[in-house]
Amino acid sequence: MADSLPKRGGMSLTTKIVIGMAAGLITGTILNIIGSAGVNSWLVDGLFAMIGTAFVNGLKMLVVPLVVFSLLCGVLGIGDIRMLGRVGGKSFALYIATTAIAIATAILLGLLIGPGEGFVMEGVDTSGVTAAEAPTVWQVFANIVPSNPVASLANGDMLQIIFYTIVVGIAALMLGEQSTGFAKACEYMNELAMKIVEIVMSFAPYGVFCLIAKVFAKEGIDLFIPVLAYVVTLTGALLLHLFVTLMLILKLMSGLDISEKRLPQDGRFAIKVRNNMIDVRISTMPTQHGESVVMRLLNQNTGLLGLDRLNMPARTLERLRHAVRRPSGMVLVTGPTGSGKTTTLYAALSELNTTEKKIITVEDPVEYRLPGINQVQVHEKIDLSFDRVLRSALRQDPDIVLVGEMRDQTTAEIGMRAAITGHMVLSTLHTNDVISTPIRLLDMGVPRYMVALSLQLVLAQRLVRVVCENCAEPYAPTPHEHEWLRYELGDTVDQRKYMHGKGCAHCGGTGYAGRTGVYEMLEMTNEIVEAINSDDTGTFVQAARKQMAGETLRRDAVRQVVRGRTTIEEAMRISNQFED
């Protein structure tokens, strides 16, 4: 929970809590050595006990509201009771499986490490302590249903609270539109609860300090070893559950080899959320400290956008549409991984997809399923490579071919030959900007004449985070940001209004909600083609800059800053143009 909160004053809350723990240990040990009755009475049993108890009570205060309103928001957000049953069943099964594994791991580590061994309970009165008789499985399930929900809320009976909250959510779903106001109220209360969490956790370093200091002042440093063993056991169990158990579950769900940890693997699985199919792409990579896992979420129902919704400058949008509607040629979209290149190409395909045109895509993997389009997924393990599929695709008499990525010289040459011989070819390339794209193709070994004859337009793009509308507020640029803006805005830099998000529950404390694109374009005019045919790279760079007339990624990003859509920090992050 601490890591989810925003940083304050340059130091994370987690760091402050760790400092508070260390300070409490040292302070408590010193007080134990001193052994002053007056100090123990007024400081340890007085101030430390008061603050520590208040902090613990504050944490307890958070639990019930968080559980109730987060569950209500989750149930109401699903929207379909039938979907809730399927999701709930799968979630319950997954919960039981992971819990069983976690318990088994904890027991095994407890047997190996033996936390608490050597801890002496001298002086502690245990005469009145009796072990409660464990209820049967049937009693446990029966007791989930509360006889008095108010009493369950008051007593903090979590299973009963969860059950009753889910029932209330289901009832609200059954009422349909009548529950709209209730749903909004639950969302507000959830945000309010998160704000209370932020307030309480801001006192966490002080509460932890007092709790640790009190314990060590009474028990001394001899307590440290048993406590350390317990911490090691707990931490080890959590790490094993996080990095081993969850890894195994993800591998099994995505069809990967659970025994293979030496080689990278790619897999996928699909889940259904709110009647929307979500493709989850899994990529694993062996590292020095274990396997790194990246999951990419692709919404099959809402992930596709039209060109009008990509936030392109008007002229860029017009020229892109003109280029892709030509009967032949190549259009390249460039940028780093995760910059939205595939989304842009699919948006173009959605406008070109008619019954009169045959479209074939060659991808690795197929990210979005488009009706009426022949989509082929590359499979290297069976020698179904980009170049092999592309050669076959050209024999299928396509009008438009989409190549997922120009990965090598062979694929690039085949695609460009197709563009020269009467096909419209759309593809992507990993370059920093539009000017470096033709140069990159030449470096790959593609003949200069092919680049000059086939390329019609190059579009470079980046994604910047959008300022959260719920917490947007005016922002004063730093001196460095001020000078950076002056390069594009000149003397008008002080006349503009800039925004940033201060962080709220709606955006998870980040200050951002959503992303939007920034673009630059290079159209292959006769002058540019002649410059490409020149052996002097500098000639081409000069001609390209002249044709672009300063309409770079940097300038488009600054436009978004001036509009209040993104922050100066985001614009500087994605910009790679520098002052001449």
C-alpha positions, 0 to 999 in steps of 0.5 A: 500500500505504501508504494502505491502512494505518491512520493512527498518531498523527494523521499518515498513513503517506503524509505521513510518507514524503513528509516522509522523502523531503524530509528525505533530499533536503535532508540528502543535498544538504548532505552532498554540499556538505560533502564530508567523507570521514569523514562519507561513510564512517561516515554515508553508506556506513555507517549510511544504507546499512545502514538503506536496504538493510535496508528494501529487503530488508524490502520484498522479503521481503514480496512472495512471501508476499503473492502466494502467500497472497492468490492462494490465498485468492482461488482457494479463495474462488471455490469452483467450478473452472468459475467460476475458468476464466471469471473467470481468462480474463476477468481475463487478457484484461483484464490484457493489454488494460490492460497494453498500454495502460499500456505504450503510454502510458508509451512515449509519455510517455517520448518526450515528456518524455525522462527521463534526458536530460542524466544523466551516468554519469561515474565509473560502470564499465559495462564488465561490463554486457551486455544480455541477449537477449530471449526469444521469446514461446514461451519466455516462456510455457514458462518460466511453468511452474516446473521447481522450485517451491522454487527459484522461491520462493527466486529470486522468479520471480513468474510461476512463483510465480503459476502454481504457486500457482494450480495448488495452489489448483485442486488444493485445490478439487478435494479439496473439504471436505478442504481446509477446514483448508487454506483457513482456514490460508491465510486466517490466513497472509494476515492474518499477512502483512498484519500483517508488511506493517504492521510493515515499512511503519512503518519506511518513512519512515526507510528512504526518508530513508536511501535518498534521503540516500545517493543525493544525498550521493553524486551531489549536487543535479545528480541532482534534475532527471533524477530529477524528470523520471522521477518526472513521467513515472511519475506522469503515466503512472499518473494517465493510466492511473487516470483515463483508461484505467480510465474508458474501460473502465468506460464501455465495459462499462456502455454509456456514451458514451465521448466525452461528458464534459460531461453526467452519465451512468448505466449498468450491467453485471453480473458473476458472482462465486461463482455470484452475479450482481452488478449494478454501477451506474455514475454519472459526473458532470463536475467541475472536475478531470475526471469523478467516477465512483461504482460501486454494487454490488448482490448479486442473490442475497443483497442481499434481507433479511426484515424480521426481519433489519433489526434494527428495534426490536420495536415499530417492526417490529410497527407497520410490518408492521401498516401495510403489511398494510392494504388502502390508505394510504401508507408512506414510508421516508425518509433520505439516499442510501445509507441502506438505504431500498430494502432496507427496502421490498423486505423488506416486499414480500417478506412481501406477495408472495403469489399473491393480491396483484398488486404493481407497482413503478416504479423508477429503476433496478430494483435487485433482481429479485423473482419474481412482481412486475411491475417497471417501470424509468423511462426519461426519455430516451423520456419514460417518467417516474415519473408516466407509469408510475404513471398506467398502473400504476394502470390495471393493477388493482394491490393494492400499488404501490411507487414508487422515490422521490417526486421531485416534486409530480406523482408525490407527488399521484398516489401519494397519490390511489392510497393514498386510493382503495384501494391500498397505496403504498410509497415513499421520500423524502429527508428527515432525520427522520420529523417533517420528512417531512409538512412536506416533502410540503407544501412540494412543493405536495401538498394538506394533506388528501392528506397527512393522509388518505393517510399511514399511517406514516413510517419514517426510517432510517440505516446505521451501521458495525458494530464488527469482532468480530475486533479489538473492544476496550473504549473510553473515551469522550472528554469530548465523547462522554461528555456526548453520551451523558449526554443519553440515558443519564443517570447510567448513562453511567459504568456502561455498557461501550463498544466500538470496533475497533482495526483488523485485516487482517479489517476492512482496518484500519478497525475496522468490518465490516458495517453495521446500521440505526437507525430512528425511526417516526411513526404517523399517529394521529388526533391527528397527522392533526388537527395536520397539518390545522392551519396551524400547523407548530409544532402538528404538531411538538409532537404528533409529538414527543409521539407518538414519546416520545423514540424517535428515531434518536439513541436507537436509535443509542445502544442499538446503542452500549450493545450494543457493535454500533457506536461512539459516533462512528458514533452521533453521525455519523448523529444529527441530534437535539439537546438541547432 
